[in-house]
């Protein structure tokens, strides 16, 4: 264990030294002497993600994370699918849809990386998990059956038989000039409500798997959530969602300003479009051993909620923990 700790320290030492050199003594003070309050995540119910953050911005709060939304992030609108809206809120986007053919191949649609530049919105791809050589073209024998492909292309795009045949022929042609999979670009967006209804009707079980996305530092930008649909234990399809998250930040009226930075108490409301909220207070430098009266910080968060268009009484549902760090 001691050897592992030593190796870890040696690996992290260059990064620590770089951060200390870059941000100077103030960061060191924060690390050596800080105190904060935090809560666990609480589901306060549905709210309009864009409306809440717009009001927060107008109230003068700082916003970090997925804002403006959707900004540069691209995805498909889920449309009128009540299950998705109830679980993930009004701002959720669909990143990709996968329809599985037996155990070895799938049909996938997603927003093309260059969609914004070219005006082409959707990529359609066919892949086969048994295709072992990533440098060789996908063989037509590795495609799903034509009848299955035509049915699923019609489902995805609500197209007639001729349009589906056109897409299938384009995919087969693309397979001859590409490696690993076959991919084409089209100007249509998928009919997500129709696809979701198909997956719900043709599965007997479903589950969620989510991964929180973030970069170095605060805050998280959202969660990458997958909904997997199963039939008799086999996957029939998968939908990947992106649930945006942001942090609303302000400082108390007793803050102090030194140089070009605040050194007062920092209040943070971290929220995502599904209705989940977490609260945090990072106290000023030198705050170890200090505390804030509960009545005071709850009143502060109630005021923030009210200005953001969130129910102020929801603050009563949060349990706060107080901790300090001195190194």
Residue pairs with C-beta under 8 A, 6 or more apart in sequence:
19 27
20 27
20 28
26 261
26 285
29 285
29 286
30 285
31 325
31 327
32 326
32 327
33 285
33 286
33 287
33 288
33 325
33 326
34 282
34 283
34 285
34 287
34 288
34 324
34 325
35 283
35 287
35 288
35 289
35 290
35 291
35 322
35 323
35 324
35 325
36 280
36 281
36 282
36 283
36 322
36 323
36 324
37 279
37 280
37 281
37 283
37 292
37 297
37 320
37 321
37 322
38 278
38 279
38 280
38 281
38 320
38 321
38 323
39 278
39 279
39 280
39 318
39 319
39 320
39 321
40 278
40 318
40 319
41 276
41 277
41 278
42 276
42 277
42 278
42 314
42 317
42 318
43 274
43 275
43 276
43 277
44 275
44 276
44 277
44 310
44 311
44 314
44 317
45 275
45 311
45 314
46 86
46 89
46 90
46 275
47 89
47 275
47 309
47 310
48 90
48 309
49 69
49 89
49 90
49 91
49 244
49 271
49 272
49 273
50 69
50 90
50 91
51 309
52 271
52 308
52 309
52 310
53 63
53 67
53 69
53 246
53 248
53 308
55 307
55 308
55 309
56 63
56 248
56 307
56 308
57 63
57 67
59 307
59 308
60 250
61 248
61 249
61 250
61 304
61 307
61 308
62 248
62 249
62 250
63 246
63 247
63 248
63 249
64 218
64 219
64 246
64 247
64 249
65 219
65 220
65 221
65 222
65 244
65 245
65 246
65 247
66 73
66 221
66 222
66 244
66 245
66 246
67 244
67 246
69 91
69 244
69 246
70 91
70 93
70 244
73 93
73 242
73 244
74 93
74 111
74 115
74 116
75 93
75 94
75 95
75 111
75 242
76 93
76 94
76 95
76 97
76 111
76 189
76 190
76 192
77 93
77 94
77 189
77 192
78 84
78 85
78 92
78 93
78 94
78 192
78 193
78 196
78 241
79 191
79 192
79 193
80 193
81 192
81 193
81 196
83 196
83 200
84 92
84 196
84 241
85 92
87 208
87 274
88 225
88 241
88 243
88 273
88 274
89 243
89 272
89 273
89 274
89 275
90 273
91 243
91 244
91 273
92 241
92 242
92 243
92 244
92 273
92 274
93 241
93 242
94 192
94 239
94 240
94 241
95 110
95 111
95 224
95 240
95 241
95 242
96 108
96 109
96 110
96 111
96 239
96 240
97 108
97 109
97 110
97 156
97 190
97 192
97 195
97 237
97 238
97 239
97 240
98 106
98 107
98 108
98 237
98 238
98 239
98 240
99 106
99 107
99 108
99 152
99 156
99 195
99 236
99 237
100 106
100 234
100 235
100 236
100 237
100 238
101 107
101 144
101 145
101 148
102 144
103 129
103 234
104 128
104 129
104 130
105 126
105 127
105 128
105 129
105 130
105 142
105 143
105 144
106 126
106 127
106 129
107 124
107 125
107 126
107 144
107 149
107 152
107 153
107 156
108 124
108 125
108 126
108 127
109 122
109 123
109 124
109 125
109 156
109 190
110 122
110 123
110 125
111 121
111 122
111 123
112 118
112 120
112 121
112 122
112 123
112 185
114 120
115 121
115 122
115 123
115 185
118 185
119 187
120 185
120 186
120 187
121 186
121 187
121 188
121 189
122 185
122 186
122 187
122 188
122 189
122 190
123 183
123 184
123 185
123 186
124 153
124 156
124 167
124 171
124 183
124 184
124 185
124 186
125 181
125 182
125 183
126 138
126 143
126 144
126 149
126 171
126 175
126 181
126 182
126 183
127 138
127 180
127 181
127 182
128 138
128 142
128 143
128 181
130 142
131 138
131 139
131 142
131 180
131 181
134 179
134 180
135 179
135 180
136 179
136 180
137 175
137 176
137 177
137 178
137 179
138 175
138 178
138 179
138 180
138 181
138 182
139 175
140 172
140 175
143 149
143 171
143 172
143 175
143 182
146 168
149 164
149 168
149 171
150 161
150 164
150 165
150 168
153 159
153 163
153 164
153 167
153 168
154 160
154 161
154 163
154 164
155 191
155 194
155 195
155 198
156 190
156 191
156 194
156 195
157 163
157 164
157 167
157 186
157 188
157 190
157 191
158 191
158 194
159 167
159 188
167 184
167 186
170 184
171 182
171 183
171 184
172 182
174 182
174 183
174 184
175 181
175 182
195 237
195 239
196 239
198 237
199 206
199 229
199 236
199 237
199 239
200 206
200 229
202 229
202 231
202 236
203 229
203 230
203 231
203 236
203 237
204 230
204 231
204 232
205 229
205 230
205 231
206 227
206 228
206 229
206 230
207 227
207 228
207 230
208 225
208 226
208 227
208 228
209 225
209 226
209 228
210 223
210 224
210 225
210 226
210 243
211 223
211 224
211 225
212 220
212 222
212 223
212 224
212 245
213 220
213 221
213 222
213 223
213 224
214 220
214 221
215 221
218 247
218 268
219 245
219 246
219 247
219 268
219 270
220 245
220 270
221 244
221 245
222 242
222 243
222 244
222 245
222 272
223 242
223 243
223 245
223 272
224 240
224 241
224 242
225 240
225 241
225 242
225 243
226 238
226 239
226 240
226 241
227 238
227 239
227 240
227 241
228 235
228 237
228 238
229 235
229 236
229 237
229 238
229 239
230 236
243 272
243 273
243 274
244 272
244 273
245 270
245 271
245 272
245 273
246 270
246 271
246 272
247 268
247 269
247 270
247 271
248 268
248 269
248 270
248 271
248 304
248 308
249 266
249 267
249 268
250 266
250 267
250 304
251 262
251 264
251 265
251 266
251 267
252 264
252 265
252 267
252 300
254 264
254 265
255 262
255 263
255 264
255 265
255 284
256 262
256 263
256 264
256 284
257 263
257 264
263 284
263 285
264 284
265 281
265 282
265 283
265 284
265 287
265 292
266 281
266 282
266 283
267 279
267 280
267 281
267 297
267 300
267 301
267 304
268 279
268 280
268 281
268 282
269 277
269 279
269 301
269 304
269 305
269 308
270 277
270 278
270 279
270 280
271 277
271 278
277 310
277 314
279 301
279 315
279 318
279 320
281 292
281 297
283 290
283 292
287 324
288 324
288 325
288 326
289 324
291 322
294 320
297 320
298 315
298 316
301 315
301 318
302 312
302 313
302 315
303 312
305 311
305 312
305 314
305 315
306 312
